[in-house]
Amino acid sequence: MMGFKPKSISAMLENVMYFELKRRGYEVYIDKNETKEIDFIAVRRDERIYIQVCRSMPEESDREIANLLEIRDHYPKYVVTLDELAGGNINGVKIVHMADFLLSSDY
């Protein structure tokens, strides 16, 4: 319905993340308003995680993190990326490489 582009790396990454969250037993939702979107809200029993997926972290921009920072609860928030140089924690939002997320049960 949204015009999926099969050659879009970002769309492929989002599909991988969606299926991984489903495999881990989460119910998966998105949140979207006029200008902002949370790629995934994953809920399983009494836990919830928020995930933004991006190919690389945009330089000089907090576009991927800003949406997550606006959420005022204390559930874990992640930006999952293919960016080899990205990592760490920005105001409580964990930046994680896609391979690390997929291979770890800690997330």
Jmol script that loads the backbone (N, CA, C; Angstrom):
load data "model"
ATOM      1  N   MET A   1       0.815  -1.205   0.000  1.00  0.00           N
ATOM      2  CA  MET A   1       0.000   0.000   0.000  1.00  0.00           C
ATOM      3  C   MET A   1       0.851   1.259   0.000  1.00  0.00           C
ATOM      4  N   MET A   2       2.029   1.187   0.630  1.00  0.00           N
ATOM      5  CA  MET A   2       2.881   2.368   0.759  1.00  0.00           C
ATOM      6  C   MET A   2       3.880   2.467  -0.389  1.00  0.00           C
ATOM      7  N   GLY A   3       3.773   1.641  -1.393  1.00  0.00           N
ATOM      8  CA  GLY A   3       4.687   1.710  -2.525  1.00  0.00           C
ATOM      9  C   GLY A   3       6.045   1.118  -2.213  1.00  0.00           C
ATOM     10  N   PHE A   4       6.082  -0.109  -1.742  1.00  0.00           N
ATOM     11  CA  PHE A   4       7.335  -0.778  -1.394  1.00  0.00           C
ATOM     12  C   PHE A   4       8.278  -0.801  -2.582  1.00  0.00           C
ATOM     13  N   LYS A   5       9.541  -0.425  -2.334  1.00  0.00           N
ATOM     14  CA  LYS A   5      10.578  -0.430  -3.366  1.00  0.00           C
ATOM     15  C   LYS A   5      11.537  -1.572  -3.069  1.00  0.00           C
ATOM     16  N   PRO A   6      11.499  -2.629  -3.841  1.00  0.00           N
ATOM     17  CA  PRO A   6      12.304  -3.812  -3.516  1.00  0.00           C
ATOM     18  C   PRO A   6      13.806  -3.563  -3.525  1.00  0.00           C
ATOM     19  N   LYS A   7      14.294  -2.511  -4.144  1.00  0.00           N
ATOM     20  CA  LYS A   7      15.728  -2.243  -4.164  1.00  0.00           C
ATOM     21  C   LYS A   7      16.148  -1.258  -3.078  1.00  0.00           C
ATOM     22  N   SER A   8      15.232  -0.855  -2.234  1.00  0.00           N
ATOM     23  CA  SER A   8      15.533   0.080  -1.159  1.00  0.00           C
ATOM     24  C   SER A   8      16.181  -0.664   0.007  1.00  0.00           C
ATOM     25  N   ILE A   9      17.413  -0.302   0.326  1.00  0.00           N
ATOM     26  CA  ILE A   9      18.127  -0.925   1.446  1.00  0.00           C
ATOM     27  C   ILE A   9      17.371  -0.668   2.748  1.00  0.00           C
ATOM     28  N   SER A  10      16.863   0.536   2.931  1.00  0.00           N
ATOM     29  CA  SER A  10      16.136   0.861   4.159  1.00  0.00           C
ATOM     30  C   SER A  10      14.908  -0.027   4.317  1.00  0.00           C
ATOM     31  N   ALA A  11      14.181  -0.244   3.240  1.00  0.00           N
ATOM     32  CA  ALA A  11      13.002  -1.107   3.297  1.00  0.00           C
ATOM     33  C   ALA A  11      13.399  -2.536   3.631  1.00  0.00           C
ATOM     34  N   MET A  12      14.503  -3.006   3.082  1.00  0.00           N
ATOM     35  CA  MET A  12      14.973  -4.362   3.377  1.00  0.00           C
ATOM     36  C   MET A  12      15.360  -4.497   4.850  1.00  0.00           C
ATOM     37  N   LEU A  13      16.036  -3.481   5.381  1.00  0.00           N
ATOM     38  CA  LEU A  13      16.423  -3.511   6.795  1.00  0.00           C
ATOM     39  C   LEU A  13      15.192  -3.532   7.693  1.00  0.00           C
ATOM     40  N   GLU A  14      14.191  -2.753   7.336  1.00  0.00           N
ATOM     41  CA  GLU A  14      12.962  -2.743   8.122  1.00  0.00           C
ATOM     42  C   GLU A  14      12.262  -4.102   8.068  1.00  0.00           C
ATOM     43  N   ASN A  15      12.281  -4.745   6.911  1.00  0.00           N
ATOM     44  CA  ASN A  15      11.683  -6.080   6.807  1.00  0.00           C
ATOM     45  C   ASN A  15      12.430  -7.087   7.670  1.00  0.00           C
ATOM     46  N   VAL A  16      13.753  -7.037   7.648  1.00  0.00           N
ATOM     47  CA  VAL A  16      14.552  -7.938   8.479  1.00  0.00           C
ATOM     48  C   VAL A  16      14.197  -7.718   9.952  1.00  0.00           C
ATOM     49  N   MET A  17      14.123  -6.453  10.365  1.00  0.00           N
ATOM     50  CA  MET A  17      13.818  -6.145  11.762  1.00  0.00           C
ATOM     51  C   MET A  17      12.411  -6.612  12.132  1.00  0.00           C
ATOM     52  N   TYR A  18      11.456  -6.376  11.268  1.00  0.00           N
ATOM     53  CA  TYR A  18      10.083  -6.808  11.531  1.00  0.00           C
ATOM     54  C   TYR A  18      10.026  -8.317  11.768  1.00  0.00           C
ATOM     55  N   PHE A  19      10.607  -9.089  10.865  1.00  0.00           N
ATOM     56  CA  PHE A  19      10.559 -10.542  11.001  1.00  0.00           C
ATOM     57  C   PHE A  19      11.349 -11.041  12.212  1.00  0.00           C
ATOM     58  N   GLU A  20      12.438 -10.359  12.559  1.00  0.00           N
ATOM     59  CA  GLU A  20      13.189 -10.747  13.754  1.00  0.00           C
ATOM     60  C   GLU A  20      12.367 -10.496  15.014  1.00  0.00           C
ATOM     61  N   LEU A  21      11.690  -9.368  15.079  1.00  0.00           N
ATOM     62  CA  LEU A  21      10.847  -9.075  16.244  1.00  0.00           C
ATOM     63  C   LEU A  21       9.703 -10.084  16.355  1.00  0.00           C
ATOM     64  N   LYS A  22       9.100 -10.429  15.235  1.00  0.00           N
ATOM     65  CA  LYS A  22       8.034 -11.433  15.242  1.00  0.00           C
ATOM     66  C   LYS A  22       8.591 -12.785  15.688  1.00  0.00           C
ATOM     67  N   ARG A  23       9.792 -13.141  15.195  1.00  0.00           N
ATOM     68  CA  ARG A  23      10.423 -14.412  15.582  1.00  0.00           C
ATOM     69  C   ARG A  23      10.672 -14.468  17.087  1.00  0.00           C
ATOM     70  N   ARG A  24      10.981 -13.307  17.676  1.00  0.00           N
ATOM     71  CA  ARG A  24      11.224 -13.243  19.118  1.00  0.00           C
ATOM     72  C   ARG A  24       9.922 -13.192  19.928  1.00  0.00           C
ATOM     73  N   GLY A  25       8.794 -13.234  19.266  1.00  0.00           N
ATOM     74  CA  GLY A  25       7.523 -13.305  19.971  1.00  0.00           C
ATOM     75  C   GLY A  25       6.850 -11.979  20.275  1.00  0.00           C
ATOM     76  N   TYR A  26       7.294 -10.918  19.646  1.00  0.00           N
ATOM     77  CA  TYR A  26       6.692  -9.600  19.872  1.00  0.00           C
ATOM     78  C   TYR A  26       5.489  -9.378  18.958  1.00  0.00           C
ATOM     79  N   GLU A  27       4.522  -8.622  19.451  1.00  0.00           N
ATOM     80  CA  GLU A  27       3.519  -8.006  18.597  1.00  0.00           C
ATOM     81  C   GLU A  27       4.169  -6.721  18.110  1.00  0.00           C
ATOM     82  N   VAL A  28       4.063  -6.418  16.828  1.00  0.00           N
ATOM     83  CA  VAL A  28       4.813  -5.304  16.260  1.00  0.00           C
ATOM     84  C   VAL A  28       3.850  -4.257  15.705  1.00  0.00           C
ATOM     85  N   TYR A  29       4.099  -2.997  16.079  1.00  0.00           N
ATOM     86  CA  TYR A  29       3.277  -1.866  15.648  1.00  0.00           C
ATOM     87  C   TYR A  29       4.183  -0.753  15.144  1.00  0.00           C
ATOM     88  N   ILE A  30       3.594   0.193  14.417  1.00  0.00           N
ATOM     89  CA  ILE A  30       4.294   1.428  14.070  1.00  0.00           C
ATOM     90  C   ILE A  30       3.484   2.580  14.633  1.00  0.00           C
ATOM     91  N   ASP A  31       4.132   3.704  14.828  1.00  0.00           N
ATOM     92  CA  ASP A  31       3.450   4.899  15.304  1.00  0.00           C
ATOM     93  C   ASP A  31       3.802   6.020  14.340  1.00  0.00           C
ATOM     94  N   LYS A  32       2.795   6.690  13.845  1.00  0.00           N
ATOM     95  CA  LYS A  32       3.036   7.713  12.840  1.00  0.00           C
ATOM     96  C   LYS A  32       2.078   8.872  13.065  1.00  0.00           C
ATOM     97  N   ASN A  33       2.637  10.095  13.031  1.00  0.00           N
ATOM     98  CA  ASN A  33       1.778  11.265  12.979  1.00  0.00           C
ATOM     99  C   ASN A  33       2.110  12.021  11.701  1.00  0.00           C
ATOM    100  N   GLU A  34       1.754  13.286  11.601  1.00  0.00           N
ATOM    101  CA  GLU A  34       1.936  13.997  10.325  1.00  0.00           C
ATOM    102  C   GLU A  34       3.392  14.040   9.846  1.00  0.00           C
ATOM    103  N   THR A  35       4.319  14.222  10.770  1.00  0.00           N
ATOM    104  CA  THR A  35       5.703  14.418  10.347  1.00  0.00           C
ATOM    105  C   THR A  35       6.685  13.393  10.909  1.00  0.00           C
ATOM    106  N   LYS A  36       6.300  12.632  11.914  1.00  0.00           N
ATOM    107  CA  LYS A  36       7.250  11.737  12.566  1.00  0.00           C
ATOM    108  C   LYS A  36       6.722  10.315  12.610  1.00  0.00           C
ATOM    109  N   GLU A  37       7.676   9.378  12.660  1.00  0.00           N
ATOM    110  CA  GLU A  37       7.317   7.967  12.690  1.00  0.00           C
ATOM    111  C   GLU A  37       8.266   7.214  13.604  1.00  0.00           C
ATOM    112  N   ILE A  38       7.715   6.291  14.369  1.00  0.00           N
ATOM    113  CA  ILE A  38       8.522   5.311  15.092  1.00  0.00           C
ATOM    114  C   ILE A  38       8.423   4.043  14.263  1.00  0.00           C
ATOM    115  N   ASP A  39       9.563   3.549  13.783  1.00  0.00           N
ATOM    116  CA  ASP A  39       9.533   2.388  12.894  1.00  0.00           C
ATOM    117  C   ASP A  39       8.841   1.195  13.544  1.00  0.00           C
ATOM    118  N   PHE A  40       9.234   0.858  14.786  1.00  0.00           N
ATOM    119  CA  PHE A  40       8.660  -0.319  15.429  1.00  0.00           C
ATOM    120  C   PHE A  40       8.435  -0.073  16.911  1.00  0.00           C
ATOM    121  N   ILE A  41       7.262  -0.461  17.354  1.00  0.00           N
ATOM    122  CA  ILE A  41       6.955  -0.586  18.776  1.00  0.00           C
ATOM    123  C   ILE A  41       6.684  -2.073  18.958  1.00  0.00           C
ATOM    124  N   ALA A  42       7.538  -2.726  19.716  1.00  0.00           N
ATOM    125  CA  ALA A  42       7.438  -4.173  19.895  1.00  0.00           C
ATOM    126  C   ALA A  42       6.984  -4.465  21.321  1.00  0.00           C
ATOM    127  N   VAL A  43       5.903  -5.229  21.446  1.00  0.00           N
ATOM    128  CA  VAL A  43       5.298  -5.500  22.746  1.00  0.00           C
ATOM    129  C   VAL A  43       5.218  -7.009  22.940  1.00  0.00           C
ATOM    130  N   ARG A  44       5.675  -7.433  24.116  1.00  0.00           N
ATOM    131  CA  ARG A  44       5.615  -8.857  24.487  1.00  0.00           C
ATOM    132  C   ARG A  44       5.333  -8.908  25.984  1.00  0.00           C
ATOM    133  N   ARG A  45       4.175  -9.464  26.340  1.00  0.00           N
ATOM    134  CA  ARG A  45       3.723  -9.509  27.740  1.00  0.00           C
ATOM    135  C   ARG A  45       3.800  -8.113  28.354  1.00  0.00           C
ATOM    136  N   ASP A  46       4.621  -7.913  29.378  1.00  0.00           N
ATOM    137  CA  ASP A  46       4.681  -6.604  30.034  1.00  0.00           C
ATOM    138  C   ASP A  46       5.913  -5.801  29.614  1.00  0.00           C
ATOM    139  N   GLU A  47       6.556  -6.193  28.533  1.00  0.00           N
ATOM    140  CA  GLU A  47       7.720  -5.427  28.062  1.00  0.00           C
ATOM    141  C   GLU A  47       7.410  -4.750  26.730  1.00  0.00           C
ATOM    142  N   ARG A  48       8.134  -3.692  26.479  1.00  0.00           N
ATOM    143  CA  ARG A  48       7.953  -2.919  25.252  1.00  0.00           C
ATOM    144  C   ARG A  48       9.315  -2.354  24.872  1.00  0.00           C
ATOM    145  N   ILE A  49       9.605  -2.335  23.558  1.00  0.00           N
ATOM    146  CA  ILE A  49      10.808  -1.672  23.064  1.00  0.00           C
ATOM    147  C   ILE A  49      10.434  -0.836  21.847  1.00  0.00           C
ATOM    148  N   TYR A  50      11.171   0.240  21.665  1.00  0.00           N
ATOM    149  CA  TYR A  50      10.990   1.127  20.521  1.00  0.00           C
ATOM    150  C   TYR A  50      12.236   1.045  19.652  1.00  0.00           C
ATOM    151  N   ILE A  51      12.035   0.952  18.339  1.00  0.00           N
ATOM    152  CA  ILE A  51      13.179   0.778  17.441  1.00  0.00           C
ATOM    153  C   ILE A  51      13.027   1.660  16.205  1.00  0.00           C
ATOM    154  N   GLN A  52      14.089   2.387  15.902  1.00  0.00           N
ATOM    155  CA  GLN A  52      14.244   3.073  14.625  1.00  0.00           C
ATOM    156  C   GLN A  52      15.306   2.298  13.859  1.00  0.00           C
ATOM    157  N   VAL A  53      15.114   2.100  12.571  1.00  0.00           N
ATOM    158  CA  VAL A  53      16.071   1.383  11.737  1.00  0.00           C
ATOM    159  C   VAL A  53      16.563   2.344  10.656  1.00  0.00           C
ATOM    160  N   CYS A  54      17.883   2.384  10.461  1.00  0.00           N
ATOM    161  CA  CYS A  54      18.426   3.237   9.398  1.00  0.00           C
ATOM    162  C   CYS A  54      19.690   2.603   8.828  1.00  0.00           C
ATOM    163  N   ARG A  55      19.946   2.911   7.590  1.00  0.00           N
ATOM    164  CA  ARG A  55      21.147   2.399   6.926  1.00  0.00           C
ATOM    165  C   ARG A  55      22.392   2.994   7.559  1.00  0.00           C
ATOM    166  N   SER A  56      22.378   4.311   7.764  1.00  0.00           N
ATOM    167  CA  SER A  56      23.499   4.984   8.429  1.00  0.00           C
ATOM    168  C   SER A  56      22.953   6.150   9.246  1.00  0.00           C
ATOM    169  N   MET A  57      23.702   6.519  10.253  1.00  0.00           N
ATOM    170  CA  MET A  57      23.295   7.638  11.092  1.00  0.00           C
ATOM    171  C   MET A  57      23.556   8.935  10.324  1.00  0.00           C
ATOM    172  N   PRO A  58      22.533   9.774  10.168  1.00  0.00           N
ATOM    173  CA  PRO A  58      22.738  11.022   9.437  1.00  0.00           C
ATOM    174  C   PRO A  58      23.656  11.966  10.209  1.00  0.00           C
ATOM    175  N   GLU A  59      24.639  12.513   9.507  1.00  0.00           N
ATOM    176  CA  GLU A  59      25.536  13.478  10.140  1.00  0.00           C
ATOM    177  C   GLU A  59      24.809  14.796  10.324  1.00  0.00           C
ATOM    178  N   GLU A  60      25.121  15.473  11.406  1.00  0.00           N
ATOM    179  CA  GLU A  60      24.545  16.792  11.685  1.00  0.00           C
ATOM    180  C   GLU A  60      23.023  16.759  11.791  1.00  0.00           C
ATOM    181  N   SER A  61      22.470  15.625  12.173  1.00  0.00           N
ATOM    182  CA  SER A  61      21.018  15.509  12.287  1.00  0.00           C
ATOM    183  C   SER A  61      20.672  14.536  13.399  1.00  0.00           C
ATOM    184  N   ASP A  62      19.595  14.839  14.115  1.00  0.00           N
ATOM    185  CA  ASP A  62      19.110  13.920  15.130  1.00  0.00           C
ATOM    186  C   ASP A  62      17.796  13.281  14.682  1.00  0.00           C
ATOM    187  N   ARG A  63      17.598  13.226  13.375  1.00  0.00           N
ATOM    188  CA  ARG A  63      16.347  12.746  12.799  1.00  0.00           C
ATOM    189  C   ARG A  63      15.955  11.378  13.332  1.00  0.00           C
ATOM    190  N   GLU A  64      16.883  10.445  13.409  1.00  0.00           N
ATOM    191  CA  GLU A  64      16.560   9.084  13.843  1.00  0.00           C
ATOM    192  C   GLU A  64      16.328   8.996  15.352  1.00  0.00           C
ATOM    193  N   ILE A  65      16.950   9.871  16.107  1.00  0.00           N
ATOM    194  CA  ILE A  65      16.873   9.818  17.560  1.00  0.00           C
ATOM    195  C   ILE A  65      15.746  10.687  18.111  1.00  0.00           C
ATOM    196  N   ALA A  66      15.451  11.798  17.462  1.00  0.00           N
ATOM    197  CA  ALA A  66      14.486  12.771  17.990  1.00  0.00           C
ATOM    198  C   ALA A  66      13.120  12.154  18.271  1.00  0.00           C
ATOM    199  N   ASN A  67      12.646  11.305  17.380  1.00  0.00           N
ATOM    200  CA  ASN A  67      11.338  10.674  17.586  1.00  0.00           C
ATOM    201  C   ASN A  67      11.323   9.840  18.863  1.00  0.00           C
ATOM    202  N   LEU A  68      12.410   9.150  19.111  1.00  0.00           N
ATOM    203  CA  LEU A  68      12.490   8.305  20.297  1.00  0.00           C
ATOM    204  C   LEU A  68      12.611   9.137  21.572  1.00  0.00           C
ATOM    205  N   LEU A  69      13.321  10.252  21.494  1.00  0.00           N
ATOM    206  CA  LEU A  69      13.496  11.103  22.672  1.00  0.00           C
ATOM    207  C   LEU A  69      12.187  11.743  23.121  1.00  0.00           C
ATOM    208  N   GLU A  70      11.236  11.870  22.231  1.00  0.00           N
ATOM    209  CA  GLU A  70       9.946  12.460  22.580  1.00  0.00           C
ATOM    210  C   GLU A  70       9.061  11.507  23.376  1.00  0.00           C
ATOM    211  N   ILE A  71       9.380  10.226  23.372  1.00  0.00           N
ATOM    212  CA  ILE A  71       8.598   9.249  24.124  1.00  0.00           C
ATOM    213  C   ILE A  71       9.001   9.358  25.587  1.00  0.00           C
ATOM    214  N   ARG A  72       8.027   9.589  26.442  1.00  0.00           N
ATOM    215  CA  ARG A  72       8.311   9.890  27.847  1.00  0.00           C
ATOM    216  C   ARG A  72       8.123   8.711  28.792  1.00  0.00           C
ATOM    217  N   ASP A  73       8.255   7.485  28.310  1.00  0.00           N
ATOM    218  CA  ASP A  73       8.227   6.358  29.245  1.00  0.00           C
ATOM    219  C   ASP A  73       9.655   5.827  29.398  1.00  0.00           C
ATOM    220  N   HIS A  74       9.806   4.797  30.172  1.00  0.00           N
ATOM    221  CA  HIS A  74      11.149   4.298  30.480  1.00  0.00           C
ATOM    222  C   HIS A  74      11.461   2.963  29.830  1.00  0.00           C
ATOM    223  N   TYR A  75      10.732   2.623  28.777  1.00  0.00           N
ATOM    224  CA  TYR A  75      11.039   1.395  28.050  1.00  0.00           C
ATOM    225  C   TYR A  75      12.269   1.620  27.178  1.00  0.00           C
ATOM    226  N   PRO A  76      13.010   0.561  26.843  1.00  0.00           N
ATOM    227  CA  PRO A  76      14.225   0.704  26.029  1.00  0.00           C
ATOM    228  C   PRO A  76      13.930   1.249  24.636  1.00  0.00           C
ATOM    229  N   LYS A  77      14.864   2.091  24.173  1.00  0.00           N
ATOM    230  CA  LYS A  77      14.759   2.709  22.852  1.00  0.00           C
ATOM    231  C   LYS A  77      16.071   2.466  22.109  1.00  0.00           C
ATOM    232  N   TYR A  78      15.947   2.056  20.838  1.00  0.00           N
ATOM    233  CA  TYR A  78      17.122   1.704  20.048  1.00  0.00           C
ATOM    234  C   TYR A  78      17.071   2.349  18.672  1.00  0.00           C
ATOM    235  N   VAL A  79      18.247   2.701  18.178  1.00  0.00           N
ATOM    236  CA  VAL A  79      18.430   2.972  16.756  1.00  0.00           C
ATOM    237  C   VAL A  79      19.338   1.850  16.264  1.00  0.00           C
ATOM    238  N   VAL A  80      18.826   1.051  15.322  1.00  0.00           N
ATOM    239  CA  VAL A  80      19.571  -0.078  14.773  1.00  0.00           C
ATOM    240  C   VAL A  80      20.021   0.325  13.378  1.00  0.00           C
ATOM    241  N   THR A  81      21.326   0.212  13.129  1.00  0.00           N
ATOM    242  CA  THR A  81      21.908   0.752  11.903  1.00  0.00           C
ATOM    243  C   THR A  81      22.970  -0.176  11.324  1.00  0.00           C
ATOM    244  N   LEU A  82      23.290   0.045  10.065  1.00  0.00           N
ATOM    245  CA  LEU A  82      24.431  -0.641   9.443  1.00  0.00           C
ATOM    246  C   LEU A  82      25.706   0.181   9.566  1.00  0.00           C
ATOM    247  N   ASP A  83      25.608   1.352  10.129  1.00  0.00           N
ATOM    248  CA  ASP A  83      26.735   2.269  10.278  1.00  0.00           C
ATOM    249  C   ASP A  83      27.783   1.648  11.204  1.00  0.00           C
ATOM    250  N   GLU A  84      28.945   1.325  10.654  1.00  0.00           N
ATOM    251  CA  GLU A  84      30.017   0.677  11.421  1.00  0.00           C
ATOM    252  C   GLU A  84      30.567   1.576  12.525  1.00  0.00           C
ATOM    253  N   LEU A  85      30.517   2.877  12.346  1.00  0.00           N
ATOM    254  CA  LEU A  85      31.112   3.794  13.307  1.00  0.00           C
ATOM    255  C   LEU A  85      30.138   4.266  14.376  1.00  0.00           C
ATOM    256  N   ALA A  86      28.883   4.004  14.183  1.00  0.00           N
ATOM    257  CA  ALA A  86      27.879   4.443  15.161  1.00  0.00           C
ATOM    258  C   ALA A  86      27.826   3.463  16.315  1.00  0.00           C
ATOM    259  N   GLY A  87      27.533   3.976  17.459  1.00  0.00           N
ATOM    260  CA  GLY A  87      27.385   3.135  18.633  1.00  0.00           C
ATOM    261  C   GLY A  87      27.281   3.994  19.862  1.00  0.00           C
ATOM    262  N   GLY A  88      26.887   3.396  20.943  1.00  0.00           N
ATOM    263  CA  GLY A  88      26.824   4.131  22.189  1.00  0.00           C
ATOM    264  C   GLY A  88      25.407   4.388  22.648  1.00  0.00           C
ATOM    265  N   ASN A  89      25.295   5.479  23.397  1.00  0.00           N
ATOM    266  CA  ASN A  89      24.038   5.825  24.034  1.00  0.00           C
ATOM    267  C   ASN A  89      23.880   7.337  23.978  1.00  0.00           C
ATOM    268  N   ILE A  90      22.780   7.802  23.433  1.00  0.00           N
ATOM    269  CA  ILE A  90      22.523   9.239  23.353  1.00  0.00           C
ATOM    270  C   ILE A  90      21.239   9.519  24.122  1.00  0.00           C
ATOM    271  N   ASN A  91      21.392  10.116  25.298  1.00  0.00           N
ATOM    272  CA  ASN A  91      20.251  10.452  26.153  1.00  0.00           C
ATOM    273  C   ASN A  91      19.318   9.264  26.381  1.00  0.00           C
ATOM    274  N   GLY A  92      19.884   8.094  26.557  1.00  0.00           N
ATOM    275  CA  GLY A  92      19.092   6.910  26.838  1.00  0.00           C
ATOM    276  C   GLY A  92      18.706   6.094  25.619  1.00  0.00           C
ATOM    277  N   VAL A  93      18.978   6.597  24.428  1.00  0.00           N
ATOM    278  CA  VAL A  93      18.704   5.854  23.195  1.00  0.00           C
ATOM    279  C   VAL A  93      19.973   5.101  22.820  1.00  0.00           C
ATOM    280  N   LYS A  94      19.890   3.780  22.758  1.00  0.00           N
ATOM    281  CA  LYS A  94      21.062   2.967  22.442  1.00  0.00           C
ATOM    282  C   LYS A  94      21.211   2.853  20.927  1.00  0.00           C
ATOM    283  N   ILE A  95      22.422   3.097  20.451  1.00  0.00           N
ATOM    284  CA  ILE A  95      22.742   2.962  19.034  1.00  0.00           C
ATOM    285  C   ILE A  95      23.427   1.602  18.870  1.00  0.00           C
ATOM    286  N   VAL A  96      22.847   0.731  18.034  1.00  0.00           N
ATOM    287  CA  VAL A  96      23.303  -0.652  17.933  1.00  0.00           C
ATOM    288  C   VAL A  96      23.464  -1.031  16.462  1.00  0.00           C
ATOM    289  N   HIS A  97      24.540  -1.725  16.146  1.00  0.00           N
ATOM    290  CA  HIS A  97      24.718  -2.234  14.789  1.00  0.00           C
ATOM    291  C   HIS A  97      23.714  -3.366  14.558  1.00  0.00           C
ATOM    292  N   MET A  98      23.190  -3.454  13.357  1.00  0.00           N
ATOM    293  CA  MET A  98      22.169  -4.443  13.011  1.00  0.00           C
ATOM    294  C   MET A  98      22.626  -5.866  13.343  1.00  0.00           C
ATOM    295  N   ALA A  99      23.854  -6.218  12.998  1.00  0.00           N
ATOM    296  CA  ALA A  99      24.350  -7.572  13.263  1.00  0.00           C
ATOM    297  C   ALA A  99      24.362  -7.863  14.760  1.00  0.00           C
ATOM    298  N   ASP A 100      24.782  -6.894  15.565  1.00  0.00           N
ATOM    299  CA  ASP A 100      24.804  -7.087  17.010  1.00  0.00           C
ATOM    300  C   ASP A 100      23.395  -7.304  17.551  1.00  0.00           C
ATOM    301  N   PHE A 101      22.445  -6.543  17.048  1.00  0.00           N
ATOM    302  CA  PHE A 101      21.063  -6.701  17.489  1.00  0.00           C
ATOM    303  C   PHE A 101      20.538  -8.088  17.131  1.00  0.00           C
ATOM    304  N   LEU A 102      20.784  -8.513  15.910  1.00  0.00           N
ATOM    305  CA  LEU A 102      20.261  -9.791  15.443  1.00  0.00           C
ATOM    306  C   LEU A 102      20.893 -10.992  16.143  1.00  0.00           C
ATOM    307  N   LEU A 103      22.151 -10.864  16.524  1.00  0.00           N
ATOM    308  CA  LEU A 103      22.879 -11.988  17.105  1.00  0.00           C
ATOM    309  C   LEU A 103      22.806 -12.044  18.637  1.00  0.00           C
ATOM    310  N   SER A 104      22.242 -11.022  19.254  1.00  0.00           N
ATOM    311  CA  SER A 104      22.219 -10.966  20.720  1.00  0.00           C
ATOM    312  C   SER A 104      20.813 -11.145  21.258  1.00  0.00           C
ATOM    313  N   SER A 105      20.705 -11.788  22.379  1.00  0.00           N
ATOM    314  CA  SER A 105      19.415 -11.889  23.052  1.00  0.00           C
ATOM    315  C   SER A 105      19.272 -10.795  24.108  1.00  0.00           C
ATOM    316  N   ASP A 106      20.268  -9.904  24.220  1.00  0.00           N
ATOM    317  CA  ASP A 106      20.237  -8.825  25.199  1.00  0.00           C
ATOM    318  C   ASP A 106      19.308  -7.694  24.797  1.00  0.00           C
ATOM    319  N   TYR A 107      18.925  -7.645  23.546  1.00  0.00           N
ATOM    320  CA  TYR A 107      18.090  -6.532  23.069  1.00  0.00           C
ATOM    321  C   TYR A 107      16.662  -6.968  22.948  1.00  0.00           C
TER     322      TYR A 107
END
end "model"
wireframe off; spacefill off
backbone 0.3
color backbone group
